[in-house]
Amino acid sequence: MHLQVADQLPRPSKDPKGLADIGKWMCAADLVHTIHGAQQQSQAQMQQQGVTVETSRDMHDAALAAMIFSHLPPVRLSCIRSLVGPAYLGPCLHPDCKEPSCEGNRLSIMSESPLLMRISLPHHKNARKWGKAVIEFDVPSDLAQLLHTYLGAPRKALLEHHLLIGDACPYVFMDMHGRGFVAAAVLTLYWQKWLVSRGGVPMNPSMCRQVFVDERQSDSATAGPSNQGAAMVMGHSVKQWDKWYDMQYHPRLAQNAVDGMQSWRAAMLQSHTLAAPDLTLSTALHCGHVLVSDSEESQYQSCCSDSDSDIDIDLD
């Protein structure tokens, strides 16, 4: 019975237009602009007002948003939630890790001058399938500067505000109580509230991966990272884009095929026009049939004569 009821319920809309109609979608350009604005505002407020709990939280949120989208191909949220900071020197915090030398998903400072930060993600969804291959990359300079500033006095101000003196929270990002985003639902609600406060819509942070793939796979995609490299940072493959993230994959292929058929049809017509002979029609008086001629010197009969004189059939 429940299956019959489920069949009658409307299917949730998963294409960008349908999601935009119900207020659950922002295009890539709008997201990048929103996050960039938050980043600039947080840095300006920090310079003007100094380090306060409010300015520190704003910088934290801008850094978190920049990690989710804009500066990097959208990293898995589980990797962002489990990311520990440079000051954490303890063992790997992944519950299933049995590697004694593993440092976990980590943000490291490789050099202070010039500033160079690196993200290493040994624990991601496809780690076992990839033979324990680590996703590792250097952080872009703008994002590195933002993270470096936040990890200093602003992060300390937040920890002290939440009575977590020292470095009690090992994770780079923390909720409103100074704890890491251990539960995915907590980060989802936090992101939605922040995005709405910036004039956006309450879309899930995981949707950013679909927004990114939708732009990269569209016919109007701008110059950017290679699909293979971006998919690797995201922790999957380009094939998975088509299956899980590119919601316009099948409609786009179908429409492109139909549009392409029009040029194909025009080419066929042009080819036929160039190849076709200059045909003329004449009439054979002796049999009354049509003869086809492509020159004045030669004629070819279009069908066999059925006159009595041409029939040679043995009736015996």
Kinemage of the C-alpha trace (Angstrom):
@kinemage 1
@onewidth
@group {chain A} dominant
@subgroup {mainchain}
@vectorlist {calphas} color= white
{ca met a 1} P 0.000 0.000 0.000
{ca his a 2} L 2.776 2.415 0.899
{ca leu a 3} L 4.379 1.791 -2.507
{ca gln a 4} L 1.124 2.699 -4.243
{ca val a 5} L 0.871 5.893 -2.203
{ca ala a 6} L 4.493 6.733 -2.986
{ca asp a 7} L 3.775 6.351 -6.698
{ca gln a 8} L 1.012 8.926 -6.433
{ca leu a 9} L 3.146 11.518 -4.641
{ca pro a 10} L 4.853 14.150 -6.803
{ca arg a 11} L 8.516 13.500 -7.386
{ca pro a 12} L 10.897 16.077 -5.881
{ca ser a 13} L 12.268 18.409 -8.514
{ca lys a 14} L 16.017 17.905 -9.024
{ca asp a 15} L 16.764 20.035 -12.064
{ca pro a 16} L 18.182 23.547 -11.536
{ca lys a 17} L 15.102 25.329 -12.854
{ca gly a 18} L 12.760 23.320 -10.646
{ca leu a 19} L 14.959 23.855 -7.600
{ca ala a 20} L 15.218 27.572 -8.348
{ca asp a 21} L 11.420 27.787 -8.578
{ca ile a 22} L 11.091 26.435 -5.035
{ca gly a 23} L 13.948 28.557 -3.681
{ca lys a 24} L 16.546 25.797 -3.315
{ca trp a 25} L 19.089 26.737 -5.983
{ca met a 26} L 21.686 29.423 -6.677
{ca cys a 27} L 23.810 29.498 -9.795
{ca ala a 28} L 27.593 29.299 -9.528
{ca ala a 29} L 28.153 32.990 -10.276
{ca asp a 30} L 25.726 34.088 -7.547
{ca leu a 31} L 27.348 31.788 -4.994
{ca val a 32} L 30.864 32.969 -5.829
{ca his a 33} L 29.761 36.608 -5.624
{ca thr a 34} L 28.025 36.046 -2.261
{ca ile a 35} L 31.022 34.292 -0.715
{ca his a 36} L 33.475 36.837 -2.108
{ca gly a 37} L 31.413 39.659 -0.617
{ca ala a 38} L 31.408 37.970 2.794
{ca gln a 39} L 35.163 37.466 2.629
{ca gln a 40} L 35.843 41.126 1.797
{ca gln a 41} L 33.412 42.353 4.448
{ca ser a 42} L 34.897 40.181 7.194
{ca gln a 43} L 38.415 41.387 6.450
{ca ala a 44} L 37.309 45.035 6.356
{ca gln a 45} L 35.420 44.720 9.649
{ca met a 46} L 38.416 43.069 11.300
{ca gln a 47} L 40.610 45.992 10.281
{ca gln a 48} L 38.095 48.615 11.369
{ca gln a 49} L 36.764 47.077 14.603
{ca gly a 50} L 39.563 44.799 15.666
{ca val a 51} L 39.233 41.286 17.035
{ca thr a 52} L 35.861 40.807 18.711
{ca val a 53} L 33.620 37.784 19.031
{ca glu a 54} L 31.387 39.167 16.290
{ca thr a 55} L 34.156 39.982 13.810
{ca ser a 56} L 35.840 36.662 14.596
{ca arg a 57} L 32.647 34.740 13.895
{ca asp a 58} L 32.166 36.620 10.639
{ca met a 59} L 35.696 35.719 9.538
{ca his a 60} L 35.145 32.103 10.561
{ca asp a 61} L 31.980 31.952 8.477
{ca ala a 62} L 33.644 33.560 5.463
{ca ala a 63} L 36.503 31.055 5.654
{ca leu a 64} L 34.094 28.141 6.006
{ca ala a 65} L 32.051 29.337 3.021
{ca ala a 66} L 35.202 29.784 0.940
{ca met a 67} L 36.181 26.193 1.739
{ca ile a 68} L 32.760 24.867 0.716
{ca phe a 69} L 32.619 26.773 -2.592
{ca ser a 70} L 34.436 29.370 -4.689
{ca his a 71} L 38.188 28.879 -4.141
{ca leu a 72} L 38.263 25.077 -4.406
{ca pro a 73} L 36.357 22.421 -6.298
{ca pro a 74} L 33.676 21.548 -3.722
{ca val a 75} L 35.437 19.267 -1.234
{ca arg a 76} L 33.291 16.688 0.517
{ca leu a 77} L 31.630 18.163 3.588
{ca ser a 78} L 32.804 15.227 5.698
{ca cys a 79} L 36.390 16.243 4.900
{ca ile a 80} L 35.730 19.880 5.841
{ca arg a 81} L 34.043 18.904 9.096
{ca ser a 82} L 36.935 16.632 10.089
{ca leu a 83} L 39.702 19.059 9.087
{ca val a 84} L 42.089 19.707 11.998
{ca gly a 85} L 44.229 22.810 12.299
{ca pro a 86} L 48.001 23.237 12.269
{ca ala a 87} L 48.147 23.526 16.070
{ca tyr a 88} L 46.697 20.062 16.633
{ca leu a 89} L 49.494 17.547 17.212
{ca gly a 90} L 47.477 14.611 18.485
{ca pro a 91} L 46.567 11.319 16.791
{ca cys a 92} L 44.168 10.940 13.893
{ca leu a 93} L 40.607 11.556 15.017
{ca his a 94} L 38.955 9.383 12.364
{ca pro a 95} L 37.117 6.636 14.294
{ca asp a 96} L 38.092 3.833 11.882
{ca cys a 97} L 41.727 4.824 11.323
{ca lys a 98} L 44.262 2.170 12.334
{ca glu a 99} L 47.361 3.786 10.834
{ca pro a 100} L 49.696 4.804 13.696
{ca ser a 101} L 51.404 7.509 11.615
{ca cys a 102} L 48.217 9.034 10.176
{ca glu a 103} L 47.649 12.697 11.020
{ca gly a 104} L 44.050 12.737 9.772
{ca asn a 105} L 42.452 15.271 7.478
{ca arg a 106} L 44.699 18.228 8.117
{ca leu a 107} L 45.354 21.847 7.225
{ca ser a 108} L 49.088 22.515 7.512
{ca ile a 109} L 51.267 25.602 7.271
{ca met a 110} L 54.208 24.667 5.066
{ca ser a 111} L 55.794 28.126 5.030
{ca glu a 112} L 55.098 31.465 6.707
{ca ser a 113} L 57.021 33.621 4.234
{ca pro a 114} L 55.876 33.296 1.603
{ca leu a 115} L 52.698 31.868 3.066
{ca leu a 116} L 52.027 28.342 1.868
{ca met a 117} L 49.284 26.139 3.301
{ca arg a 118} L 48.445 22.584 2.329
{ca ile a 119} L 45.392 20.377 2.770
{ca ser a 120} L 45.834 16.605 3.092
{ca leu a 121} L 42.775 14.357 3.081
{ca pro a 122} L 43.643 10.697 3.723
{ca his a 123} L 40.091 10.016 4.881
{ca his a 124} L 37.570 10.530 2.111
{ca lys a 125} L 34.726 8.472 0.705
{ca asn a 126} L 36.758 6.739 -2.012
{ca ala a 127} L 39.966 6.260 -0.007
{ca arg a 128} L 39.633 2.477 0.061
{ca lys a 129} L 38.629 2.258 -3.604
{ca trp a 130} L 41.626 4.409 -4.564
{ca gly a 131} L 44.075 2.213 -2.662
{ca lys a 132} L 44.323 4.689 0.246
{ca ala a 133} L 45.420 7.485 -2.085
{ca val a 134} L 45.488 10.854 -0.311
{ca ile a 135} L 43.783 13.924 -1.771
{ca glu a 136} L 46.393 16.633 -1.295
{ca phe a 137} L 46.822 20.141 -2.691
{ca asp a 138} L 48.265 23.567 -1.835
{ca val a 139} L 45.704 26.171 -0.820
{ca pro a 140} L 45.246 29.157 -3.184
{ca ser a 141} L 46.916 32.297 -1.866
{ca asp a 142} L 43.727 34.315 -1.218
{ca leu a 143} L 42.119 31.475 0.730
{ca ala a 144} L 45.377 30.728 2.542
{ca gln a 145} L 45.610 34.334 3.730
{ca leu a 146} L 42.016 34.255 4.966
{ca leu a 147} L 42.547 30.959 6.816
{ca his a 148} L 45.854 32.108 8.268
{ca thr a 149} L 44.287 35.293 9.641
{ca tyr a 150} L 41.319 33.413 11.094
{ca leu a 151} L 43.490 30.757 12.761
{ca gly a 152} L 45.262 33.455 14.753
{ca ala a 153} L 43.583 35.890 17.133
{ca pro a 154} L 40.010 35.466 15.767
{ca arg a 155} L 39.921 31.716 16.447
{ca lys a 156} L 41.425 32.235 19.886
{ca ala a 157} L 38.719 34.814 20.654
{ca leu a 158} L 36.009 32.313 19.731
{ca leu a 159} L 37.542 29.562 21.875
{ca glu a 160} L 37.801 31.884 24.863
{ca his a 161} L 34.238 33.090 24.338
{ca his a 162} L 33.044 29.498 24.521
{ca leu a 163} L 35.238 28.859 27.587
{ca leu a 164} L 37.437 26.501 25.588
{ca ile a 165} L 40.743 27.941 26.737
{ca gly a 166} L 43.741 26.895 24.697
{ca asp a 167} L 43.159 24.625 21.714
{ca ala a 168} L 40.448 22.391 23.138
{ca cys a 169} L 38.657 22.211 19.768
{ca pro a 170} L 41.046 20.540 17.323
{ca tyr a 171} L 38.951 21.267 14.254
{ca val a 172} L 39.419 24.289 12.013
{ca phe a 173} L 35.718 25.123 11.961
{ca met a 174} L 33.324 25.169 14.908
{ca asp a 175} L 29.645 25.672 15.605
{ca met a 176} L 28.093 28.397 17.771
{ca his a 177} L 29.110 26.468 20.903
{ca gly a 178} L 32.758 26.152 19.990
{ca arg a 179} L 32.513 22.498 19.018
{ca gly a 180} L 33.417 20.876 15.734
{ca phe a 181} L 30.676 20.117 13.224
{ca val a 182} L 30.664 16.451 14.137
{ca ala a 183} L 27.127 15.903 12.829
{ca ala a 184} L 26.432 16.659 9.161
{ca ala a 185} L 22.982 18.049 9.982
{ca val a 186} L 24.522 20.717 12.231
{ca leu a 187} L 26.703 22.016 9.409
{ca thr a 188} L 23.748 21.942 7.003
{ca leu a 189} L 21.604 24.111 9.273
{ca tyr a 190} L 24.525 26.419 10.024
{ca trp a 191} L 25.261 26.922 6.318
{ca gln a 192} L 21.620 27.484 5.395
{ca lys a 193} L 21.185 30.125 8.079
{ca trp a 194} L 24.393 31.868 7.037
{ca leu a 195} L 23.536 31.812 3.329
{ca val a 196} L 20.071 33.288 3.940
{ca ser a 197} L 21.634 36.033 6.078
{ca arg a 198} L 23.774 36.947 3.059
{ca gly a 199} L 20.733 37.255 0.777
{ca gly a 200} L 20.871 33.708 -0.575
{ca val a 201} L 18.452 30.796 -0.401
{ca pro a 202} L 18.338 27.925 2.132
{ca met a 203} L 19.987 25.364 -0.101
{ca asn a 204} L 21.968 22.492 1.392
{ca pro a 205} L 25.759 22.849 1.337
{ca ser a 206} L 25.979 19.514 -0.496
{ca met a 207} L 24.070 21.154 -3.367
{ca cys a 208} L 27.161 23.264 -4.040
{ca arg a 209} L 28.716 20.209 -5.655
{ca gln a 210} L 25.797 19.978 -8.070
{ca val a 211} L 25.933 23.729 -8.749
{ca phe a 212} L 29.612 23.412 -9.620
{ca val a 213} L 29.158 20.392 -11.904
{ca asp a 214} L 26.143 21.998 -13.582
{ca glu a 215} L 28.294 24.983 -14.557
{ca arg a 216} L 31.317 22.919 -15.617
{ca gln a 217} L 29.224 20.630 -17.832
{ca ser a 218} L 27.067 23.366 -19.362
{ca asp a 219} L 27.523 24.630 -22.910
{ca ser a 220} L 28.403 28.069 -21.480
{ca ala a 221} L 31.059 26.886 -19.010
{ca thr a 222} L 33.825 29.406 -18.382
{ca ala a 223} L 37.525 28.593 -18.430
{ca gly a 224} L 38.514 26.751 -15.282
{ca pro a 225} L 39.969 23.538 -13.879
{ca ser a 226} L 40.100 20.292 -15.796
{ca asn a 227} L 37.123 18.077 -15.119
{ca gln a 228} L 39.324 15.164 -14.110
{ca gly a 229} L 41.334 17.217 -11.616
{ca ala a 230} L 38.257 18.896 -10.153
{ca ala a 231} L 36.516 15.542 -9.751
{ca met a 232} L 39.551 14.173 -7.897
{ca val a 233} L 39.537 17.059 -5.407
{ca met a 234} L 35.822 16.415 -4.941
{ca gly a 235} L 36.637 12.796 -4.121
{ca his a 236} L 35.076 11.007 -7.085
{ca ser a 237} L 35.323 10.738 -10.881
{ca val a 238} L 33.946 12.485 -13.949
{ca lys a 239} L 31.704 9.456 -14.562
{ca gln a 240} L 30.074 10.115 -11.196
{ca trp a 241} L 29.372 13.678 -12.322
{ca asp a 242} L 27.063 12.327 -15.000
{ca lys a 243} L 25.388 9.869 -12.659
{ca trp a 244} L 24.926 11.859 -9.463
{ca tyr a 245} L 25.743 15.549 -9.843
{ca asp a 246} L 25.027 16.700 -13.399
{ca met a 247} L 21.251 17.048 -13.249
{ca gln a 248} L 21.073 18.332 -16.823
{ca tyr a 249} L 23.181 15.540 -18.312
{ca his a 250} L 20.443 13.629 -20.168
{ca pro a 251} L 18.287 16.642 -21.185
{ca arg a 252} L 21.385 18.467 -22.444
{ca leu a 253} L 22.611 15.510 -24.507
{ca ala a 254} L 19.152 15.027 -25.989
{ca gln a 255} L 18.767 18.708 -26.905
{ca asn a 256} L 22.276 18.912 -28.348
{ca ala a 257} L 21.517 15.870 -30.488
{ca val a 258} L 18.293 17.402 -31.810
{ca asp a 259} L 20.012 20.730 -32.492
{ca gly a 260} L 22.880 18.937 -34.227
{ca met a 261} L 20.484 17.085 -36.490
{ca gln a 262} L 19.529 20.344 -38.180
{ca ser a 263} L 23.063 21.001 -39.413
{ca trp a 264} L 23.334 17.326 -40.351
{ca arg a 265} L 20.132 17.562 -42.390
{ca ala a 266} L 21.353 20.720 -44.142
{ca ala a 267} L 24.621 18.953 -44.999
{ca met a 268} L 22.724 15.987 -46.448
{ca leu a 269} L 20.652 18.280 -48.636
{ca gln a 270} L 23.752 20.126 -49.795
{ca ser a 271} L 25.570 16.867 -50.542
{ca his a 272} L 22.650 15.559 -52.591
{ca thr a 273} L 22.474 18.795 -54.599
{ca leu a 274} L 26.174 18.627 -55.485
{ca ala a 275} L 26.169 14.924 -56.381
{ca ala a 276} L 22.897 14.619 -58.310
{ca pro a 277} L 23.199 14.398 -62.189
{ca asp a 278} L 21.329 16.697 -64.582
{ca leu a 279} L 18.437 14.357 -65.328
{ca thr a 280} L 16.101 14.789 -68.310
{ca leu a 281} L 13.041 12.776 -69.185
{ca ser a 282} L 12.181 11.397 -72.657
{ca thr a 283} L 9.653 8.985 -74.035
{ca ala a 284} L 10.452 5.833 -76.019
{ca leu a 285} L 7.968 5.645 -78.868
{ca his a 286} L 8.480 1.956 -79.542
{ca cys a 287} L 7.438 0.838 -76.032
{ca gly a 288} L 5.742 3.852 -74.504
{ca his a 289} L 8.049 3.797 -71.438
{ca val a 290} L 10.010 6.632 -69.925
{ca leu a 291} L 13.701 6.818 -70.706
{ca val a 292} L 16.166 8.630 -68.500
{ca ser a 293} L 18.979 10.511 -70.179
{ca asp a 294} L 21.904 12.355 -68.591
{ca ser a 295} L 23.411 13.387 -71.912
{ca glu a 296} L 22.422 13.933 -75.507
{ca glu a 297} L 24.592 11.037 -76.765
{ca ser a 298} L 23.362 8.159 -74.553
{ca gln a 299} L 20.038 7.019 -73.226
{ca tyr a 300} L 19.231 4.403 -70.594
{ca gln a 301} L 15.880 2.646 -70.413
{ca ser a 302} L 14.372 2.987 -66.964
{ca cys a 303} L 12.600 -0.379 -67.004
{ca cys a 304} L 12.406 -3.499 -69.094
{ca ser a 305} L 9.977 -3.441 -71.990
{ca asp a 306} L 6.891 -5.575 -71.532
{ca ser a 307} L 5.915 -5.558 -75.240
{ca asp a 308} L 5.065 -8.898 -76.935
{ca ser a 309} L 8.226 -8.773 -78.985
{ca asp a 310} L 10.426 -8.566 -75.887
{ca ile a 311} L 8.841 -11.436 -73.970
{ca asp a 312} L 10.735 -14.701 -74.281
{ca ile a 313} L 9.156 -17.184 -71.888
{ca asp a 314} L 9.077 -20.936 -72.297
{ca leu a 315} L 5.526 -22.005 -71.430
{ca asp a 316} L 6.194 -25.703 -71.854
